[in-house]
Structures are given as C-alpha cells and as structure tokens.
C-alpha cells in the first residue's frame, strides 16, 4: 500500500516523463466547510486527468479549467457558497485557496520521492514570484506555512507507529497505517514471527520492546500498540511507553486480561493515573471478529486520537 503523497507525486512524475504538461496543486487556505486540510495536494494533467485530491473529490473536475499557463506558479481561490455548491460539486460549501505550480523540471519531485522512500521528512519551499525551489531536511519544529509569497510544505511521514509483535493483526494494521502518513516500526524479538513478516516500507527490529520504545518513539507524534498478546513483551513496551509523550498507547486483549495487566504493571510501580492512558480493549467497538476487521477498529481509534491532537476534539 502506497501513502497518498507518494502515489500522487509518483503519478505526476510519470506523466511528466511521458511528455504531459502537469500542475502540482496545493491547498494553502480553507474557509467554511472545505473537506480537505491545508497541505493537501493533487497532480492535474493538461487533458484534465487528476491524481490525488484537494477537496475529497468535490471539485477535482474543475481543476483543469482553473489552470493558468501564463506563469510557472499561480494562485487561485475557489469560493463556493451554499447556494452554488451543488452546481460545482462541492456539496458542503466552503472556500479553497489553491497554488498551481507548473512542473517543468522534475528534479525536486524526484528528490522528495527518494527521501520519502527512505522514510525521511523533507521540507520543500516554493517561491511563488520566481518559481525557485529549495529542499532541506525537515525538523520537528517545521510546519506547513503560506504567506502569499512562499509555500513551505513537508513531505514524508509526520507520525510514527510502533507495533509490538509481528502477528497477523500487526500485518493488517501496518499496511493500513502506511497509507495514513505513519512511519511504521514493528518490534519482534521472536525469530519465527519475525522471519514470516515481510512488508515493504516498514522497519522490522529485533529488540526488546522497552528498548524499541526508547529508540523509536516517545514524542507527541508517535504511538505504541502492544499487539503480541504475550505479557512478557507487551508489558515491557507499555511500562516504557507510559513514561513518554506518545499521543496513543493501546493494548490487545479482553477487559479481563487488561485487568490482570493493570495488576502486573501496578506491581511494577506504574502510577494508577498513568495506567488510564492505555486504550484496552484496543480499538473502536464495531463488532469486529476477524484480524482484518479488528485492524480496522484499531486504526479507526488511532485516527480518532490523532485527529483530536491535530485539530482538537470533534464537536
């Protein structure tokens, strides 16, 4: 499974190499009920083909008509009120300010894709007036910015997910998380499980779970899921993770097994308030039974917690 940004940029690059004129379109401002956040991108081909999305599919058909070919970079504000929204396909109304960048040289796109393939975060800075582009490694403090003249957009995983255990559930969760802007690390010290786990674009480590937590996660942009169903592994990870700023900590198991887990961690001196941070049984209750269905419920809760951190609690 390919992350959306990677898919969009790869498609753009393929179109340019095939000789098509292509714009990279970026959402730089939204008002009202705009369906996609700032930083969303789409590639728009001269004949109207679109890869990616800047509106969840609502106005993509308008993008080709909005292209301005007299400059390397242009801006456009699509204002769609409730009275005209249905006519253009934006059923929820709202306004979008878009930057249209004509991709004539592909070097910066190629460099961004190479960095993303290596799980690196890169900041791409575009000067609208000149069309000049600067690339550099992104820091933890870098964020999306737009001041009307300079567009700074970060590419690469903004979030990291550490999975404890390389079983079937972890396989499904990892594949979904890759599509959701997570850099995925799987910790599995058990050789038989580790040797059977092969997913491109994830990092598979042979370490003790507490060491893996210390090495790979810990800040507000990271999460830990204890999915091994082996207390000797999961407890180590959870105890270590509870001392970090991870935005989400979840553990597989029933209500009864989690009660026993709490007793074990309490005996290790873990604070009772800290134990409340563990989401267990993990996932949203959607009646899931199979590993794939459980993975959907787990990833749904992960998205919910991440959105609360990024955008605030939903109304």
SETI-87853 format. One record per residue (C-alpha): y, z, x; residue in three letters. Coordinates in Angstrom, 3 decimals. Layout:
N
<site><py>Y</py><pz>Z</pz><px>X</px><type>ALA</type></site>
...
This chain:
315
<site><py>0.000</py><pz>0.000</pz><px>0.000</px><type>UNK</type></site>
<site><py>3.373</py><pz>-1.076</pz><px>1.408</px><type>UNK</type></site>
<site><py>6.536</py><pz>1.039</pz><px>0.983</px><type>UNK</type></site>
<site><py>9.129</py><pz>-0.763</pz><px>-1.209</px><type>UNK</type></site>
<site><py>11.757</py><pz>-1.213</pz><px>1.545</px><type>UNK</type></site>
<site><py>9.165</py><pz>-2.677</pz><px>3.893</px><type>UNK</type></site>
<site><py>7.937</py><pz>-5.048</pz><px>1.204</px><type>UNK</type></site>
<site><py>11.478</py><pz>-6.212</pz><px>0.345</px><type>UNK</type></site>
<site><py>12.550</py><pz>-6.780</pz><px>3.941</px><type>UNK</type></site>
<site><py>9.276</py><pz>-8.489</pz><px>4.852</px><type>UNK</type></site>
<site><py>9.688</py><pz>-10.860</pz><px>1.920</px><type>UNK</type></site>
<site><py>13.301</py><pz>-11.539</pz><px>2.914</px><type>UNK</type></site>
<site><py>12.237</py><pz>-12.315</pz><px>6.457</px><type>UNK</type></site>
<site><py>9.514</py><pz>-14.671</pz><px>5.252</px><type>UNK</type></site>
<site><py>11.958</py><pz>-16.537</pz><px>3.035</px><type>UNK</type></site>
<site><py>14.470</py><pz>-16.995</pz><px>5.864</px><type>UNK</type></site>
<site><py>11.768</py><pz>-18.248</pz><px>8.225</px><type>UNK</type></site>
<site><py>10.798</py><pz>-20.751</pz><px>5.534</px><type>UNK</type></site>
<site><py>14.371</py><pz>-22.064</pz><px>5.518</px><type>UNK</type></site>
<site><py>15.737</py><pz>-20.469</pz><px>2.332</px><type>UNK</type></site>
<site><py>19.227</py><pz>-19.020</pz><px>2.021</px><type>UNK</type></site>
<site><py>18.845</py><pz>-15.316</pz><px>1.266</px><type>UNK</type></site>
<site><py>21.161</py><pz>-12.424</pz><px>0.481</px><type>UNK</type></site>
<site><py>20.375</py><pz>-8.772</pz><px>1.060</px><type>UNK</type></site>
<site><py>21.888</py><pz>-6.902</pz><px>-1.899</px><type>UNK</type></site>
<site><py>22.574</py><pz>-3.157</pz><px>-1.681</px><type>UNK</type></site>
<site><py>23.698</py><pz>-0.749</pz><px>-4.400</px><type>UNK</type></site>
<site><py>26.695</py><pz>1.102</pz><px>-2.934</px><type>UNK</type></site>
<site><py>28.119</py><pz>2.807</pz><px>-6.039</px><type>UNK</type></site>
<site><py>26.914</py><pz>3.618</pz><px>-9.540</px><type>UNK</type></site>
<site><py>28.577</py><pz>4.948</pz><px>-12.667</px><type>UNK</type></site>
<site><py>27.173</py><pz>5.936</pz><px>-16.006</px><type>UNK</type></site>
<site><py>23.533</py><pz>5.210</pz><px>-16.711</px><type>UNK</type></site>
<site><py>22.783</py><pz>2.985</pz><px>-13.728</px><type>UNK</type></site>
<site><py>18.979</py><pz>3.062</pz><px>-13.332</px><type>UNK</type></site>
<site><py>18.714</py><pz>2.869</pz><px>-9.533</px><type>UNK</type></site>
<site><py>20.383</py><pz>5.134</pz><px>-6.941</px><type>UNK</type></site>
<site><py>22.764</py><pz>4.069</pz><px>-4.183</px><type>UNK</type></site>
<site><py>20.944</py><pz>2.505</pz><px>-1.260</px><type>UNK</type></site>
<site><py>18.545</py><pz>0.526</pz><px>-3.457</px><type>UNK</type></site>
<site><py>18.047</py><pz>-2.990</pz><px>-2.116</px><type>UNK</type></site>
<site><py>16.904</py><pz>-6.419</pz><px>-3.218</px><type>UNK</type></site>
<site><py>16.492</py><pz>-9.774</pz><px>-1.499</px><type>UNK</type></site>
<site><py>17.924</py><pz>-12.672</pz><px>-3.515</px><type>UNK</type></site>
<site><py>16.941</py><pz>-16.246</pz><px>-2.713</px><type>UNK</type></site>
<site><py>19.282</py><pz>-19.182</pz><px>-3.372</px><type>UNK</type></site>
<site><py>16.999</py><pz>-20.502</pz><px>-6.112</px><type>UNK</type></site>
<site><py>17.057</py><pz>-17.181</pz><px>-7.971</px><type>UNK</type></site>
<site><py>13.852</py><pz>-15.563</pz><px>-6.720</px><type>UNK</type></site>
<site><py>14.230</py><pz>-11.799</pz><px>-6.245</px><type>UNK</type></site>
<site><py>12.259</py><pz>-9.235</pz><px>-4.225</px><type>UNK</type></site>
<site><py>12.965</py><pz>-5.553</pz><px>-4.591</px><type>UNK</type></site>
<site><py>15.226</py><pz>-4.067</pz><px>-7.246</px><type>UNK</type></site>
<site><py>18.766</py><pz>-2.802</pz><px>-7.678</px><type>UNK</type></site>
<site><py>18.513</py><pz>-1.997</pz><px>-11.377</px><type>UNK</type></site>
<site><py>14.879</py><pz>-1.348</pz><px>-12.220</px><type>UNK</type></site>
<site><py>14.553</py><pz>-4.959</pz><px>-13.415</px><type>UNK</type></site>
<site><py>17.508</py><pz>-4.925</pz><px>-15.827</px><type>UNK</type></site>
<site><py>19.976</py><pz>-7.292</pz><px>-14.127</px><type>UNK</type></site>
<site><py>17.901</py><pz>-8.917</pz><px>-11.405</px><type>UNK</type></site>
<site><py>18.189</py><pz>-12.243</pz><px>-13.226</px><type>UNK</type></site>
<site><py>21.977</py><pz>-12.090</pz><px>-12.787</px><type>UNK</type></site>
<site><py>21.914</py><pz>-11.621</pz><px>-9.035</px><type>UNK</type></site>
<site><py>21.597</py><pz>-15.276</pz><px>-8.106</px><type>UNK</type></site>
<site><py>24.659</py><pz>-16.097</pz><px>-10.224</px><type>UNK</type></site>
<site><py>26.578</py><pz>-13.233</pz><px>-8.554</px><type>UNK</type></site>
<site><py>26.033</py><pz>-14.564</pz><px>-5.030</px><type>UNK</type></site>
<site><py>29.195</py><pz>-15.625</pz><px>-3.218</px><type>UNK</type></site>
<site><py>28.537</py><pz>-18.178</pz><px>-0.489</px><type>UNK</type></site>
<site><py>32.041</py><pz>-18.394</pz><px>0.965</px><type>UNK</type></site>
<site><py>31.624</py><pz>-15.322</pz><px>3.162</px><type>UNK</type></site>
<site><py>28.927</py><pz>-13.620</pz><px>5.202</px><type>UNK</type></site>
<site><py>29.432</py><pz>-10.409</pz><px>3.240</px><type>UNK</type></site>
<site><py>30.952</py><pz>-9.846</pz><px>-0.163</px><type>UNK</type></site>
<site><py>31.121</py><pz>-7.086</pz><px>-2.748</px><type>UNK</type></site>
<site><py>30.666</py><pz>-7.355</pz><px>-6.468</px><type>UNK</type></site>
<site><py>30.951</py><pz>-4.812</pz><px>-9.234</px><type>UNK</type></site>
<site><py>28.823</py><pz>-5.474</pz><px>-12.296</px><type>UNK</type></site>
<site><py>30.337</py><pz>-3.465</pz><px>-15.146</px><type>UNK</type></site>
<site><py>28.065</py><pz>-3.342</pz><px>-18.144</px><type>UNK</type></site>
<site><py>29.132</py><pz>-1.181</pz><px>-21.058</px><type>UNK</type></site>
<site><py>27.009</py><pz>-0.194</pz><px>-24.023</px><type>UNK</type></site>
<site><py>28.499</py><pz>-2.969</pz><px>-26.165</px><type>UNK</type></site>
<site><py>27.425</py><pz>-5.745</pz><px>-23.770</px><type>UNK</type></site>
<site><py>24.459</py><pz>-4.113</pz><px>-22.062</px><type>UNK</type></site>
<site><py>21.797</py><pz>-5.631</pz><px>-24.283</px><type>UNK</type></site>
<site><py>23.112</py><pz>-9.152</pz><px>-23.747</px><type>UNK</type></site>
<site><py>22.637</py><pz>-8.998</pz><px>-19.987</px><type>UNK</type></site>
<site><py>19.502</py><pz>-6.880</pz><px>-19.986</px><type>UNK</type></site>
<site><py>20.945</py><pz>-3.520</pz><px>-18.893</px><type>UNK</type></site>
<site><py>19.828</py><pz>-1.640</pz><px>-21.980</px><type>UNK</type></site>
<site><py>21.116</py><pz>1.720</pz><px>-20.762</px><type>UNK</type></site>
<site><py>24.667</py><pz>0.585</pz><px>-19.888</px><type>UNK</type></site>
<site><py>26.436</py><pz>1.660</pz><px>-16.708</px><type>UNK</type></site>
<site><py>28.095</py><pz>0.056</pz><px>-13.717</px><type>UNK</type></site>
<site><py>26.883</py><pz>-1.023</pz><px>-10.306</px><type>UNK</type></site>
<site><py>28.871</py><pz>-1.913</pz><px>-7.215</px><type>UNK</type></site>
<site><py>26.839</py><pz>-4.208</pz><px>-5.004</px><type>UNK</type></site>
<site><py>27.248</py><pz>-5.532</pz><px>-1.478</px><type>UNK</type></site>
<site><py>25.917</py><pz>-9.075</pz><px>-0.974</px><type>UNK</type></site>
<site><py>25.094</py><pz>-9.818</pz><px>2.654</px><type>UNK</type></site>
<site><py>24.126</py><pz>-13.355</pz><px>3.618</px><type>UNK</type></site>
<site><py>21.274</py><pz>-13.071</pz><px>6.112</px><type>UNK</type></site>
<site><py>21.817</py><pz>-15.829</pz><px>8.644</px><type>UNK</type></site>
<site><py>20.433</py><pz>-14.076</pz><px>11.731</px><type>UNK</type></site>
<site><py>17.232</py><pz>-12.113</pz><px>11.248</px><type>UNK</type></site>
<site><py>17.212</py><pz>-10.030</pz><px>14.444</px><type>UNK</type></site>
<site><py>18.444</py><pz>-6.836</pz><px>12.792</px><type>UNK</type></site>
<site><py>15.942</py><pz>-7.171</pz><px>9.937</px><type>UNK</type></site>
<site><py>13.117</py><pz>-7.685</pz><px>12.430</px><type>UNK</type></site>
<site><py>14.203</py><pz>-4.608</pz><px>14.398</px><type>UNK</type></site>
<site><py>14.371</py><pz>-2.484</pz><px>11.259</px><type>UNK</type></site>
<site><py>10.869</py><pz>-3.564</pz><px>10.211</px><type>UNK</type></site>
<site><py>9.494</py><pz>-2.806</pz><px>13.677</px><type>UNK</type></site>
<site><py>10.997</py><pz>0.682</pz><px>13.564</px><type>UNK</type></site>
<site><py>9.573</py><pz>1.326</pz><px>10.097</px><type>UNK</type></site>
<site><py>6.138</py><pz>0.187</pz><px>11.240</px><type>UNK</type></site>
<site><py>6.322</py><pz>2.905</pz><px>13.917</px><type>UNK</type></site>
<site><py>7.388</py><pz>5.468</pz><px>11.272</px><type>UNK</type></site>
<site><py>10.841</py><pz>5.655</pz><px>12.857</px><type>UNK</type></site>
<site><py>14.094</py><pz>6.137</pz><px>10.975</px><type>UNK</type></site>
<site><py>16.873</py><pz>3.733</pz><px>11.857</px><type>UNK</type></site>
<site><py>20.478</py><pz>3.536</pz><px>10.699</px><type>UNK</type></site>
<site><py>21.813</py><pz>0.042</pz><px>10.017</px><type>UNK</type></site>
<site><py>25.612</py><pz>-0.137</pz><px>9.989</px><type>UNK</type></site>
<site><py>27.260</py><pz>-3.214</pz><px>8.481</px><type>UNK</type></site>
<site><py>30.960</py><pz>-4.001</pz><px>8.935</px><type>UNK</type></site>
<site><py>31.952</py><pz>-5.966</pz><px>5.850</px><type>UNK</type></site>
<site><py>35.016</py><pz>-7.740</pz><px>7.248</px><type>UNK</type></site>
<site><py>33.298</py><pz>-9.097</pz><px>10.348</px><type>UNK</type></site>
<site><py>29.625</py><pz>-9.046</pz><px>9.339</px><type>UNK</type></site>
<site><py>28.821</py><pz>-7.189</pz><px>12.566</px><type>UNK</type></site>
<site><py>25.688</py><pz>-5.052</pz><px>12.544</px><type>UNK</type></site>
<site><py>24.883</py><pz>-2.011</pz><px>14.658</px><type>UNK</type></site>
<site><py>21.441</py><pz>-0.369</pz><px>14.764</px><type>UNK</type></site>
<site><py>20.645</py><pz>3.074</pz><px>16.136</px><type>UNK</type></site>
<site><py>18.090</py><pz>5.818</pz><px>15.680</px><type>UNK</type></site>
<site><py>18.907</py><pz>7.894</pz><px>12.598</px><type>UNK</type></site>
<site><py>19.415</py><pz>11.623</pz><px>12.995</px><type>UNK</type></site>
<site><py>18.533</py><pz>14.332</pz><px>10.490</px><type>UNK</type></site>
<site><py>22.225</py><pz>14.554</pz><px>9.568</px><type>UNK</type></site>
<site><py>22.683</py><pz>10.850</pz><px>8.825</px><type>UNK</type></site>
<site><py>23.025</py><pz>9.848</pz><px>5.175</px><type>UNK</type></site>
<site><py>23.893</py><pz>6.754</pz><px>3.175</px><type>UNK</type></site>
<site><py>27.627</py><pz>6.027</pz><px>3.215</px><type>UNK</type></site>
<site><py>30.036</py><pz>3.383</pz><px>1.940</px><type>UNK</type></site>
<site><py>33.821</py><pz>3.473</pz><px>2.334</px><type>UNK</type></site>
<site><py>34.654</py><pz>-0.022</pz><px>1.149</px><type>UNK</type></site>
<site><py>34.540</py><pz>-1.440</pz><px>4.669</px><type>UNK</type></site>
<site><py>31.454</py><pz>-0.037</pz><px>6.351</px><type>UNK</type></site>
<site><py>27.982</py><pz>0.284</pz><px>4.880</px><type>UNK</type></site>
<site><py>25.550</py><pz>2.689</pz><px>6.554</px><type>UNK</type></site>
<site><py>22.009</py><pz>2.614</pz><px>5.224</px><type>UNK</type></site>
<site><py>18.992</py><pz>4.470</pz><px>6.620</px><type>UNK</type></site>
<site><py>15.632</py><pz>2.719</pz><px>6.737</px><type>UNK</type></site>
<site><py>12.327</py><pz>4.432</pz><px>7.387</px><type>UNK</type></site>
<site><py>10.647</py><pz>7.476</pz><px>5.867</px><type>UNK</type></site>
<site><py>13.126</py><pz>10.116</pz><px>4.744</px><type>UNK</type></site>
<site><py>10.379</py><pz>12.543</pz><px>3.725</px><type>UNK</type></site>
<site><py>7.204</py><pz>13.781</pz><px>5.399</px><type>UNK</type></site>
<site><py>3.987</py><pz>14.901</pz><px>3.755</px><type>UNK</type></site>
<site><py>1.242</py><pz>16.870</pz><px>5.499</px><type>UNK</type></site>
<site><py>-2.163</py><pz>16.823</pz><px>3.836</px><type>UNK</type></site>
<site><py>-4.808</py><pz>19.341</pz><px>4.857</px><type>UNK</type></site>
<site><py>-8.253</py><pz>17.800</pz><px>4.564</px><type>UNK</type></site>
<site><py>-9.359</py><pz>14.167</pz><px>4.658</px><type>UNK</type></site>
<site><py>-11.400</py><pz>14.011</pz><px>1.483</px><type>UNK</type></site>
<site><py>-11.300</py><pz>11.570</pz><px>-1.405</px><type>UNK</type></site>
<site><py>-8.334</py><pz>13.275</pz><px>-3.089</px><type>UNK</type></site>
<site><py>-6.303</py><pz>13.124</pz><px>0.113</px><type>UNK</type></site>
<site><py>-7.096</py><pz>9.413</pz><px>0.378</px><type>UNK</type></site>
<site><py>-5.598</py><pz>8.696</pz><px>-3.044</px><type>UNK</type></site>
<site><py>-2.599</py><pz>10.974</pz><px>-2.505</px><type>UNK</type></site>
<site><py>-1.864</py><pz>9.425</pz><px>0.898</px><type>UNK</type></site>
<site><py>-1.950</py><pz>5.880</pz><px>-0.479</px><type>UNK</type></site>
<site><py>0.476</py><pz>6.746</pz><px>-3.276</px><type>UNK</type></site>
<site><py>2.786</py><pz>8.747</pz><px>-1.016</px><type>UNK</type></site>
<site><py>3.173</py><pz>5.808</pz><px>1.362</px><type>UNK</type></site>
<site><py>4.780</py><pz>3.868</pz><px>-1.482</px><type>UNK</type></site>
<site><py>7.201</py><pz>6.716</pz><px>-2.179</px><type>UNK</type></site>
<site><py>9.064</py><pz>6.907</pz><px>1.140</px><type>UNK</type></site>
<site><py>6.803</py><pz>9.546</pz><px>2.720</px><type>UNK</type></site>
<site><py>5.618</py><pz>9.556</pz><px>6.293</px><type>UNK</type></site>
<site><py>2.076</py><pz>10.856</pz><px>5.772</px><type>UNK</type></site>
<site><py>0.181</py><pz>13.055</pz><px>8.223</px><type>UNK</type></site>
<site><py>-3.408</py><pz>14.122</pz><px>7.492</px><type>UNK</type></site>
<site><py>-4.839</py><pz>17.123</pz><px>9.326</px><type>UNK</type></site>
<site><py>-8.630</py><pz>17.168</pz><px>9.544</px><type>UNK</type></site>
<site><py>-10.422</py><pz>19.177</pz><px>12.246</px><type>UNK</type></site>
<site><py>-13.850</py><pz>18.432</pz><px>10.720</px><type>UNK</type></site>
<site><py>-15.271</py><pz>15.408</pz><px>12.501</px><type>UNK</type></site>
<site><py>-17.417</py><pz>13.932</pz><px>9.680</px><type>UNK</type></site>
<site><py>-14.449</py><pz>13.861</pz><px>7.296</px><type>UNK</type></site>
<site><py>-12.091</py><pz>12.576</pz><px>9.966</px><type>UNK</type></site>
<site><py>-14.325</py><pz>9.694</pz><px>11.012</px><type>UNK</type></site>
<site><py>-14.673</py><pz>8.469</pz><px>7.422</px><type>UNK</type></site>
<site><py>-10.918</py><pz>8.493</pz><px>6.770</px><type>UNK</type></site>
<site><py>-9.216</py><pz>5.197</pz><px>7.595</px><type>UNK</type></site>
<site><py>-5.852</py><pz>4.361</pz><px>6.044</px><type>UNK</type></site>
<site><py>-3.290</py><pz>2.202</pz><px>7.843</px><type>UNK</type></site>
<site><py>0.192</py><pz>3.671</pz><px>8.325</px><type>UNK</type></site>
<site><py>-0.872</py><pz>7.323</pz><px>8.214</px><type>UNK</type></site>
<site><py>-1.198</py><pz>9.722</pz><px>11.141</px><type>UNK</type></site>
<site><py>-4.587</py><pz>11.432</pz><px>11.341</px><type>UNK</type></site>
<site><py>-4.675</py><pz>14.516</pz><px>13.567</px><type>UNK</type></site>
<site><py>-7.475</py><pz>16.720</pz><px>14.871</px><type>UNK</type></site>
<site><py>-5.702</py><pz>20.075</pz><px>14.965</px><type>UNK</type></site>
<site><py>-5.957</py><pz>23.474</pz><px>13.346</px><type>UNK</type></site>
<site><py>-3.917</py><pz>23.430</pz><px>10.130</px><type>UNK</type></site>
<site><py>-1.400</py><pz>26.062</pz><px>11.218</px><type>UNK</type></site>
<site><py>-0.744</py><pz>24.122</pz><px>14.414</px><type>UNK</type></site>
<site><py>-0.287</py><pz>20.927</pz><px>12.380</px><type>UNK</type></site>
<site><py>2.256</py><pz>22.610</pz><px>10.112</px><type>UNK</type></site>
<site><py>4.188</py><pz>23.845</pz><px>13.143</px><type>UNK</type></site>
<site><py>4.094</py><pz>20.423</pz><px>14.792</px><type>UNK</type></site>
<site><py>4.807</py><pz>18.049</pz><px>11.913</px><type>UNK</type></site>
<site><py>6.664</py><pz>19.741</pz><px>9.045</px><type>UNK</type></site>
<site><py>8.965</py><pz>22.621</pz><px>8.293</px><type>UNK</type></site>
<site><py>12.338</py><pz>21.320</pz><px>7.106</px><type>UNK</type></site>
<site><py>13.652</py><pz>20.673</pz><px>3.588</px><type>UNK</type></site>
<site><py>12.449</py><pz>17.063</pz><px>3.701</px><type>UNK</type></site>
<site><py>8.792</py><pz>17.952</pz><px>4.162</px><type>UNK</type></site>
<site><py>5.887</py><pz>19.135</pz><px>2.018</px><type>UNK</type></site>
<site><py>2.426</py><pz>20.599</pz><px>2.615</px><type>UNK</type></site>
<site><py>-0.596</py><pz>20.044</pz><px>0.378</px><type>UNK</type></site>
<site><py>-3.717</py><pz>22.102</pz><px>1.065</px><type>UNK</type></site>
<site><py>-6.467</py><pz>19.833</pz><px>-0.276</px><type>UNK</type></site>
<site><py>-9.510</py><pz>20.631</pz><px>1.863</px><type>UNK</type></site>
<site><py>-10.898</py><pz>23.165</pz><px>-0.646</px><type>UNK</type></site>
<site><py>-12.005</py><pz>25.138</pz><px>2.429</px><type>UNK</type></site>
<site><py>-10.289</py><pz>28.550</pz><px>2.610</px><type>UNK</type></site>
<site><py>-10.666</py><pz>28.716</pz><px>6.382</px><type>UNK</type></site>
<site><py>-8.465</py><pz>25.617</pz><px>6.635</px><type>UNK</type></site>
<site><py>-6.178</py><pz>25.812</pz><px>3.612</px><type>UNK</type></site>
<site><py>-5.204</py><pz>29.446</pz><px>4.148</px><type>UNK</type></site>
<site><py>-4.118</py><pz>28.771</pz><px>7.724</px><type>UNK</type></site>
<site><py>-1.840</py><pz>25.961</pz><px>6.574</px><type>UNK</type></site>
<site><py>-0.408</py><pz>27.888</pz><px>3.650</px><type>UNK</type></site>
<site><py>0.376</py><pz>31.001</pz><px>5.654</px><type>UNK</type></site>
<site><py>2.228</py><pz>28.914</pz><px>8.233</px><type>UNK</type></site>
<site><py>3.992</py><pz>26.743</pz><px>5.640</px><type>UNK</type></site>
<site><py>5.310</py><pz>29.733</pz><px>3.690</px><type>UNK</type></site>
<site><py>7.412</py><pz>30.643</pz><px>6.701</px><type>UNK</type></site>
<site><py>9.168</py><pz>27.253</pz><px>6.664</px><type>UNK</type></site>
<site><py>11.761</py><pz>25.476</pz><px>4.509</px><type>UNK</type></site>
<site><py>9.277</py><pz>22.925</pz><px>3.109</px><type>UNK</type></site>
<site><py>10.505</py><pz>21.836</pz><px>-0.329</px><type>UNK</type></site>
<site><py>6.990</py><pz>21.852</pz><px>-1.774</px><type>UNK</type></site>
<site><py>3.780</py><pz>23.716</pz><px>-0.970</px><type>UNK</type></site>
<site><py>0.722</py><pz>23.049</pz><px>-3.107</px><type>UNK</type></site>
<site><py>-2.924</py><pz>24.048</pz><px>-3.020</px><type>UNK</type></site>
<site><py>-6.040</py><pz>22.660</pz><px>-4.666</px><type>UNK</type></site>
<site><py>-8.171</py><pz>24.994</pz><px>-6.750</px><type>UNK</type></site>
<site><py>-8.502</py><pz>26.688</pz><px>-10.132</px><type>UNK</type></site>
<site><py>-6.464</py><pz>29.626</pz><px>-11.375</px><type>UNK</type></site>
<site><py>-9.328</py><pz>31.937</pz><px>-10.448</px><type>UNK</type></site>
<site><py>-9.715</py><pz>30.545</pz><px>-6.940</px><type>UNK</type></site>
<site><py>-5.953</py><pz>30.777</pz><px>-6.412</px><type>UNK</type></site>
<site><py>-6.041</py><pz>34.457</pz><px>-7.414</px><type>UNK</type></site>
<site><py>-8.603</py><pz>35.035</pz><px>-4.674</px><type>UNK</type></site>
<site><py>-6.445</py><pz>33.012</pz><px>-2.281</px><type>UNK</type></site>
<site><py>-3.454</py><pz>35.231</pz><px>-3.033</px><type>UNK</type></site>
<site><py>-5.575</py><pz>38.307</pz><px>-2.282</px><type>UNK</type></site>
<site><py>-6.608</py><pz>36.877</pz><px>1.084</px><type>UNK</type></site>
<site><py>-3.057</py><pz>35.935</pz><px>2.049</px><type>UNK</type></site>
<site><py>-1.745</py><pz>39.275</pz><px>0.846</px><type>UNK</type></site>
<site><py>-4.283</py><pz>40.975</pz><px>3.113</px><type>UNK</type></site>
<site><py>-2.834</py><pz>38.901</pz><px>5.970</px><type>UNK</type></site>
<site><py>0.587</py><pz>40.379</pz><px>5.256</px><type>UNK</type></site>
<site><py>2.141</py><pz>37.431</pz><px>3.436</px><type>UNK</type></site>
<site><py>5.017</py><pz>38.594</pz><px>1.225</px><type>UNK</type></site>
<site><py>4.327</py><pz>38.518</pz><px>-2.524</px><type>UNK</type></site>
<site><py>7.561</py><pz>36.641</pz><px>-3.189</px><type>UNK</type></site>
<site><py>6.606</py><pz>34.006</pz><px>-0.640</px><type>UNK</type></site>
<site><py>3.252</py><pz>33.518</pz><px>-2.386</px><type>UNK</type></site>
<site><py>5.118</py><pz>32.456</pz><px>-5.517</px><type>UNK</type></site>
<site><py>6.151</py><pz>29.284</pz><px>-3.665</px><type>UNK</type></site>
<site><py>2.585</py><pz>27.956</pz><px>-3.761</px><type>UNK</type></site>
<site><py>2.033</py><pz>25.496</pz><px>-6.603</px><type>UNK</type></site>
<site><py>-1.511</py><pz>26.194</pz><px>-7.760</px><type>UNK</type></site>
<site><py>-3.415</py><pz>24.855</pz><px>-9.511</px><type>UNK</type></site>
<site><py>-1.709</py><pz>21.890</pz><px>-7.900</px><type>UNK</type></site>
<site><py>-0.278</py><pz>19.034</pz><px>-9.954</px><type>UNK</type></site>
<site><py>1.067</py><pz>18.474</pz><px>-13.450</px><type>UNK</type></site>
<site><py>-1.382</py><pz>19.071</pz><px>-16.284</px><type>UNK</type></site>
<site><py>-2.097</py><pz>15.577</pz><px>-17.624</px><type>UNK</type></site>
<site><py>-5.753</py><pz>16.139</pz><px>-18.438</px><type>UNK</type></site>
<site><py>-6.882</py><pz>14.572</pz><px>-15.162</px><type>UNK</type></site>
<site><py>-10.551</py><pz>14.676</pz><px>-14.203</px><type>UNK</type></site>
<site><py>-11.295</py><pz>12.067</pz><px>-11.530</px><type>UNK</type></site>
<site><py>-9.945</py><pz>12.212</pz><px>-7.986</px><type>UNK</type></site>
<site><py>-7.584</py><pz>9.314</pz><px>-8.679</px><type>UNK</type></site>
<site><py>-6.260</py><pz>10.975</pz><px>-11.836</px><type>UNK</type></site>
<site><py>-5.787</py><pz>14.297</pz><px>-10.040</px><type>UNK</type></site>
<site><py>-3.908</py><pz>12.448</pz><px>-7.302</px><type>UNK</type></site>
<site><py>-1.535</py><pz>11.027</pz><px>-9.926</px><type>UNK</type></site>
<site><py>-0.838</py><pz>14.533</pz><px>-11.241</px><type>UNK</type></site>
<site><py>-0.295</py><pz>15.875</pz><px>-7.709</px><type>UNK</type></site>
<site><py>2.058</py><pz>13.077</pz><px>-6.709</px><type>UNK</type></site>
<site><py>3.943</py><pz>13.408</pz><px>-10.018</px><type>UNK</type></site>
<site><py>4.666</py><pz>17.067</pz><px>-9.269</px><type>UNK</type></site>
<site><py>5.653</py><pz>16.156</pz><px>-5.723</px><type>UNK</type></site>
<site><py>8.156</py><pz>13.611</pz><px>-7.075</px><type>UNK</type></site>
<site><py>9.488</py><pz>16.158</pz><px>-9.557</px><type>UNK</type></site>
<site><py>10.149</py><pz>18.743</pz><px>-6.834</px><type>UNK</type></site>
<site><py>11.670</py><pz>16.166</pz><px>-4.519</px><type>UNK</type></site>
<site><py>13.995</py><pz>14.888</pz><px>-7.235</px><type>UNK</type></site>
<site><py>15.144</py><pz>18.428</pz><px>-8.008</px><type>UNK</type></site>
<site><py>16.055</py><pz>18.851</pz><px>-4.349</px><type>UNK</type></site>
<site><py>17.743</py><pz>15.448</pz><px>-4.015</px><type>UNK</type></site>
<site><py>19.511</py><pz>15.191</pz><px>-7.378</px><type>UNK</type></site>
<site><py>19.365</py><pz>18.653</pz><px>-8.922</px><type>UNK</type></site>
<site><py>17.232</py><pz>19.856</pz><px>-11.848</px><type>UNK</type></site>
<site><py>16.871</py><pz>17.390</pz><px>-14.696</px><type>UNK</type></site>
<site><py>18.592</py><pz>18.205</pz><px>-17.971</px><type>UNK</type></site>
